[in-house]
Amino acid sequence: MHVHVQGQNGEAKLWLEPTVEVAQHTGLSRREISEALRLVQEHENDIRSAWNKHFSR
């Protein structure tokens, strides 16, 4: 399970399992990556729920 995040200058793929962590990124600053990690962790339950709803079709 993963999510993609996009910033003004780049993008990243973040794993949700087994823990939230960066899989890969291009063009994002350390600050942007930290912010993306924080936001994904903060909204992890909602993201997982949306993922499961989307892929259970």
PDB file as gemmi writes it, atoms N, CA and C in Angstrom:
CRYST1    1.000    1.000    1.000  90.00  90.00  90.00 P 1                      
ATOM      1  N   MET A   1       0.857  -1.165   0.000  1.00  0.00           N  
ATOM      2  CA  MET A   1       0.000   0.000   0.000  1.00  0.00           C  
ATOM      3  C   MET A   1       0.908   1.234   0.000  1.00  0.00           C  
ATOM      4  N   HIS A   2       0.629   2.155  -0.905  1.00  0.00           N  
ATOM      5  CA  HIS A   2       1.456   3.360  -1.014  1.00  0.00           C  
ATOM      6  C   HIS A   2       0.618   4.530  -1.521  1.00  0.00           C  
ATOM      7  N   VAL A   3       1.183   5.718  -1.398  1.00  0.00           N  
ATOM      8  CA  VAL A   3       0.564   6.922  -1.953  1.00  0.00           C  
ATOM      9  C   VAL A   3       1.636   7.712  -2.684  1.00  0.00           C  
ATOM     10  N   HIS A   4       1.197   8.508  -3.618  1.00  0.00           N  
ATOM     11  CA  HIS A   4       2.083   9.421  -4.338  1.00  0.00           C  
ATOM     12  C   HIS A   4       1.750  10.834  -3.878  1.00  0.00           C  
ATOM     13  N   VAL A   5       2.781  11.615  -3.661  1.00  0.00           N  
ATOM     14  CA  VAL A   5       2.585  13.022  -3.309  1.00  0.00           C  
ATOM     15  C   VAL A   5       3.335  13.866  -4.331  1.00  0.00           C  
ATOM     16  N   GLN A   6       2.815  15.036  -4.597  1.00  0.00           N  
ATOM     17  CA  GLN A   6       3.431  15.912  -5.584  1.00  0.00           C  
ATOM     18  C   GLN A   6       3.597  17.302  -4.991  1.00  0.00           C  
ATOM     19  N   GLY A   7       4.766  17.855  -5.194  1.00  0.00           N  
ATOM     20  CA  GLY A   7       5.047  19.217  -4.779  1.00  0.00           C  
ATOM     21  C   GLY A   7       5.304  20.072  -5.999  1.00  0.00           C  
ATOM     22  N   GLN A   8       5.616  21.309  -5.770  1.00  0.00           N  
ATOM     23  CA  GLN A   8       5.848  22.235  -6.882  1.00  0.00           C  
ATOM     24  C   GLN A   8       7.041  21.804  -7.741  1.00  0.00           C  
ATOM     25  N   ASN A   9       8.064  21.230  -7.094  1.00  0.00           N  
ATOM     26  CA  ASN A   9       9.294  20.904  -7.821  1.00  0.00           C  
ATOM     27  C   ASN A   9       9.587  19.420  -7.945  1.00  0.00           C  
ATOM     28  N   GLY A  10       8.680  18.575  -7.501  1.00  0.00           N  
ATOM     29  CA  GLY A  10       8.960  17.147  -7.579  1.00  0.00           C  
ATOM     30  C   GLY A  10       7.839  16.305  -7.020  1.00  0.00           C  
ATOM     31  N   GLU A  11       8.164  15.043  -6.787  1.00  0.00           N  
ATOM     32  CA  GLU A  11       7.170  14.105  -6.305  1.00  0.00           C  
ATOM     33  C   GLU A  11       7.833  13.014  -5.483  1.00  0.00           C  
ATOM     34  N   ALA A  12       6.991  12.247  -4.777  1.00  0.00           N  
ATOM     35  CA  ALA A  12       7.503  11.152  -3.958  1.00  0.00           C  
ATOM     36  C   ALA A  12       6.466  10.044  -3.893  1.00  0.00           C  
ATOM     37  N   LYS A  13       6.961   8.863  -3.632  1.00  0.00           N  
ATOM     38  CA  LYS A  13       6.119   7.701  -3.373  1.00  0.00           C  
ATOM     39  C   LYS A  13       6.382   7.319  -1.925  1.00  0.00           C  
ATOM     40  N   LEU A  14       5.317   7.183  -1.140  1.00  0.00           N  
ATOM     41  CA  LEU A  14       5.444   6.845   0.270  1.00  0.00           C  
ATOM     42  C   LEU A  14       4.750   5.523   0.545  1.00  0.00           C  
ATOM     43  N   TRP A  15       5.479   4.591   1.165  1.00  0.00           N  
ATOM     44  CA  TRP A  15       4.884   3.336   1.598  1.00  0.00           C  
ATOM     45  C   TRP A  15       4.034   3.594   2.832  1.00  0.00           C  
ATOM     46  N   LEU A  16       2.940   2.880   2.961  1.00  0.00           N  
ATOM     47  CA  LEU A  16       2.126   2.917   4.170  1.00  0.00           C  
ATOM     48  C   LEU A  16       2.374   1.683   5.031  1.00  0.00           C  
ATOM     49  N   GLU A  17       2.927   0.644   4.422  1.00  0.00           N  
ATOM     50  CA  GLU A  17       3.168  -0.610   5.134  1.00  0.00           C  
ATOM     51  C   GLU A  17       4.595  -1.065   4.921  1.00  0.00           C  
ATOM     52  N   PRO A  18       5.269  -1.591   5.911  1.00  0.00           N  
ATOM     53  CA  PRO A  18       4.724  -1.813   7.254  1.00  0.00           C  
ATOM     54  C   PRO A  18       4.629  -0.525   8.081  1.00  0.00           C  
ATOM     55  N   THR A  19       5.402   0.495   7.702  1.00  0.00           N  
ATOM     56  CA  THR A  19       5.292   1.802   8.350  1.00  0.00           C  
ATOM     57  C   THR A  19       5.356   2.871   7.265  1.00  0.00           C  
ATOM     58  N   VAL A  20       4.937   4.072   7.595  1.00  0.00           N  
ATOM     59  CA  VAL A  20       4.999   5.180   6.638  1.00  0.00           C  
ATOM     60  C   VAL A  20       6.463   5.556   6.445  1.00  0.00           C  
ATOM     61  N   GLU A  21       6.936   5.443   5.193  1.00  0.00           N  
ATOM     62  CA  GLU A  21       8.307   5.815   4.870  1.00  0.00           C  
ATOM     63  C   GLU A  21       8.427   6.136   3.385  1.00  0.00           C  
ATOM     64  N   VAL A  22       9.467   6.841   3.040  1.00  0.00           N  
ATOM     65  CA  VAL A  22       9.696   7.241   1.653  1.00  0.00           C  
ATOM     66  C   VAL A  22      10.231   6.052   0.857  1.00  0.00           C  
ATOM     67  N   ALA A  23       9.566   5.745  -0.243  1.00  0.00           N  
ATOM     68  CA  ALA A  23      10.039   4.707  -1.158  1.00  0.00           C  
ATOM     69  C   ALA A  23      11.014   5.324  -2.156  1.00  0.00           C  
ATOM     70  N   GLN A  24      10.641   6.481  -2.689  1.00  0.00           N  
ATOM     71  CA  GLN A  24      11.495   7.200  -3.637  1.00  0.00           C  
ATOM     72  C   GLN A  24      11.006   8.626  -3.769  1.00  0.00           C  
ATOM     73  N   HIS A  25      11.882   9.503  -4.221  1.00  0.00           N  
ATOM     74  CA  HIS A  25      11.479  10.895  -4.432  1.00  0.00           C  
ATOM     75  C   HIS A  25      12.415  11.545  -5.436  1.00  0.00           C  
ATOM     76  N   THR A  26      11.899  12.558  -6.106  1.00  0.00           N  
ATOM     77  CA  THR A  26      12.706  13.362  -7.019  1.00  0.00           C  
ATOM     78  C   THR A  26      12.287  14.815  -6.886  1.00  0.00           C  
ATOM     79  N   GLY A  27      13.262  15.674  -6.731  1.00  0.00           N  
ATOM     80  CA  GLY A  27      13.037  17.106  -6.767  1.00  0.00           C  
ATOM     81  C   GLY A  27      12.466  17.752  -5.527  1.00  0.00           C  
ATOM     82  N   LEU A  28      12.112  16.984  -4.506  1.00  0.00           N  
ATOM     83  CA  LEU A  28      11.551  17.567  -3.298  1.00  0.00           C  
ATOM     84  C   LEU A  28      12.662  17.860  -2.286  1.00  0.00           C  
ATOM     85  N   SER A  29      12.496  18.956  -1.562  1.00  0.00           N  
ATOM     86  CA  SER A  29      13.459  19.295  -0.523  1.00  0.00           C  
ATOM     87  C   SER A  29      13.230  18.411   0.705  1.00  0.00           C  
ATOM     88  N   ARG A  30      14.185  18.390   1.607  1.00  0.00           N  
ATOM     89  CA  ARG A  30      14.009  17.634   2.854  1.00  0.00           C  
ATOM     90  C   ARG A  30      12.789  18.132   3.615  1.00  0.00           C  
ATOM     91  N   ARG A  31      12.589  19.427   3.592  1.00  0.00           N  
ATOM     92  CA  ARG A  31      11.431  20.010   4.279  1.00  0.00           C  
ATOM     93  C   ARG A  31      10.128  19.508   3.668  1.00  0.00           C  
ATOM     94  N   GLU A  32      10.053  19.471   2.349  1.00  0.00           N  
ATOM     95  CA  GLU A  32       8.841  18.996   1.681  1.00  0.00           C  
ATOM     96  C   GLU A  32       8.595  17.514   1.973  1.00  0.00           C  
ATOM     97  N   ILE A  33       9.649  16.731   1.993  1.00  0.00           N  
ATOM     98  CA  ILE A  33       9.513  15.306   2.300  1.00  0.00           C  
ATOM     99  C   ILE A  33       9.032  15.129   3.742  1.00  0.00           C  
ATOM    100  N   SER A  34       9.615  15.877   4.654  1.00  0.00           N  
ATOM    101  CA  SER A  34       9.196  15.804   6.061  1.00  0.00           C  
ATOM    102  C   SER A  34       7.730  16.182   6.216  1.00  0.00           C  
ATOM    103  N   GLU A  35       7.313  17.215   5.508  1.00  0.00           N  
ATOM    104  CA  GLU A  35       5.922  17.652   5.569  1.00  0.00           C  
ATOM    105  C   GLU A  35       4.998  16.587   4.983  1.00  0.00           C  
ATOM    106  N   ALA A  36       5.395  15.966   3.883  1.00  0.00           N  
ATOM    107  CA  ALA A  36       4.589  14.904   3.278  1.00  0.00           C  
ATOM    108  C   ALA A  36       4.452  13.732   4.246  1.00  0.00           C  
ATOM    109  N   LEU A  37       5.549  13.333   4.868  1.00  0.00           N  
ATOM    110  CA  LEU A  37       5.502  12.244   5.848  1.00  0.00           C  
ATOM    111  C   LEU A  37       4.576  12.596   7.006  1.00  0.00           C  
ATOM    112  N   ARG A  38       4.684  13.805   7.497  1.00  0.00           N  
ATOM    113  CA  ARG A  38       3.843  14.238   8.612  1.00  0.00           C  
ATOM    114  C   ARG A  38       2.366  14.186   8.235  1.00  0.00           C  
ATOM    115  N   LEU A  39       2.037  14.696   7.054  1.00  0.00           N  
ATOM    116  CA  LEU A  39       0.643  14.722   6.617  1.00  0.00           C  
ATOM    117  C   LEU A  39       0.088  13.319   6.390  1.00  0.00           C  
ATOM    118  N   VAL A  40       0.883  12.450   5.792  1.00  0.00           N  
ATOM    119  CA  VAL A  40       0.428  11.081   5.561  1.00  0.00           C  
ATOM    120  C   VAL A  40       0.226  10.372   6.897  1.00  0.00           C  
ATOM    121  N   GLN A  41       1.141  10.555   7.827  1.00  0.00           N  
ATOM    122  CA  GLN A  41       0.978   9.937   9.150  1.00  0.00           C  
ATOM    123  C   GLN A  41      -0.255  10.485   9.861  1.00  0.00           C  
ATOM    124  N   GLU A  42      -0.478  11.771   9.744  1.00  0.00           N  
ATOM    125  CA  GLU A  42      -1.621  12.417  10.388  1.00  0.00           C  
ATOM    126  C   GLU A  42      -2.951  11.907   9.831  1.00  0.00           C  
ATOM    127  N   HIS A  43      -2.976  11.595   8.546  1.00  0.00           N  
ATOM    128  CA  HIS A  43      -4.207  11.175   7.869  1.00  0.00           C  
ATOM    129  C   HIS A  43      -4.170   9.714   7.435  1.00  0.00           C  
ATOM    130  N   GLU A  44      -3.308   8.944   8.059  1.00  0.00           N  
ATOM    131  CA  GLU A  44      -3.094   7.558   7.638  1.00  0.00           C  
ATOM    132  C   GLU A  44      -4.380   6.728   7.628  1.00  0.00           C  
ATOM    133  N   ASN A  45      -5.207   6.844   8.650  1.00  0.00           N  
ATOM    134  CA  ASN A  45      -6.441   6.052   8.700  1.00  0.00           C  
ATOM    135  C   ASN A  45      -7.375   6.402   7.547  1.00  0.00           C  
ATOM    136  N   ASP A  46      -7.505   7.683   7.236  1.00  0.00           N  
ATOM    137  CA  ASP A  46      -8.352   8.102   6.114  1.00  0.00           C  
ATOM    138  C   ASP A  46      -7.790   7.610   4.783  1.00  0.00           C  
ATOM    139  N   ILE A  47      -6.473   7.680   4.637  1.00  0.00           N  
ATOM    140  CA  ILE A  47      -5.822   7.226   3.397  1.00  0.00           C  
ATOM    141  C   ILE A  47      -6.024   5.731   3.215  1.00  0.00           C  
ATOM    142  N   ARG A  48      -5.817   4.965   4.288  1.00  0.00           N  
ATOM    143  CA  ARG A  48      -6.013   3.506   4.216  1.00  0.00           C  
ATOM    144  C   ARG A  48      -7.466   3.165   3.856  1.00  0.00           C  
ATOM    145  N   SER A  49      -8.389   3.869   4.458  1.00  0.00           N  
ATOM    146  CA  SER A  49      -9.800   3.627   4.178  1.00  0.00           C  
ATOM    147  C   SER A  49     -10.120   3.912   2.709  1.00  0.00           C  
ATOM    148  N   ALA A  50      -9.632   5.024   2.201  1.00  0.00           N  
ATOM    149  CA  ALA A  50      -9.862   5.376   0.791  1.00  0.00           C  
ATOM    150  C   ALA A  50      -9.189   4.367  -0.131  1.00  0.00           C  
ATOM    151  N   TRP A  51      -7.992   3.932   0.215  1.00  0.00           N  
ATOM    152  CA  TRP A  51      -7.268   2.931  -0.584  1.00  0.00           C  
ATOM    153  C   TRP A  51      -8.093   1.646  -0.670  1.00  0.00           C  
ATOM    154  N   ASN A  52      -8.535   1.166   0.495  1.00  0.00           N  
ATOM    155  CA  ASN A  52      -9.303  -0.084   0.533  1.00  0.00           C  
ATOM    156  C   ASN A  52     -10.614   0.040  -0.225  1.00  0.00           C  
ATOM    157  N   LYS A  53     -11.273   1.167  -0.105  1.00  0.00           N  
ATOM    158  CA  LYS A  53     -12.534   1.381  -0.827  1.00  0.00           C  
ATOM    159  C   LYS A  53     -12.281   1.379  -2.339  1.00  0.00           C  
ATOM    160  N   HIS A  54     -11.243   2.075  -2.766  1.00  0.00           N  
ATOM    161  CA  HIS A  54     -10.934   2.181  -4.194  1.00  0.00           C  
ATOM    162  C   HIS A  54     -10.549   0.824  -4.805  1.00  0.00           C  
ATOM    163  N   PHE A  55      -9.694   0.063  -4.101  1.00  0.00           N  
ATOM    164  CA  PHE A  55      -9.175  -1.163  -4.682  1.00  0.00           C  
ATOM    165  C   PHE A  55     -10.009  -2.399  -4.372  1.00  0.00           C  
ATOM    166  N   SER A  56     -11.114  -2.254  -3.660  1.00  0.00           N  
ATOM    167  CA  SER A  56     -11.964  -3.417  -3.365  1.00  0.00           C  
ATOM    168  C   SER A  56     -13.065  -3.597  -4.386  1.00  0.00           C  
ATOM    169  N   ARG A  57     -13.046  -2.799  -5.434  1.00  0.00           N  
ATOM    170  CA  ARG A  57     -14.100  -2.866  -6.458  1.00  0.00           C  
ATOM    171  C   ARG A  57     -14.038  -4.129  -7.243  1.00  0.00           C  
TER     172      ARG A  57                                                      
END                                                                             
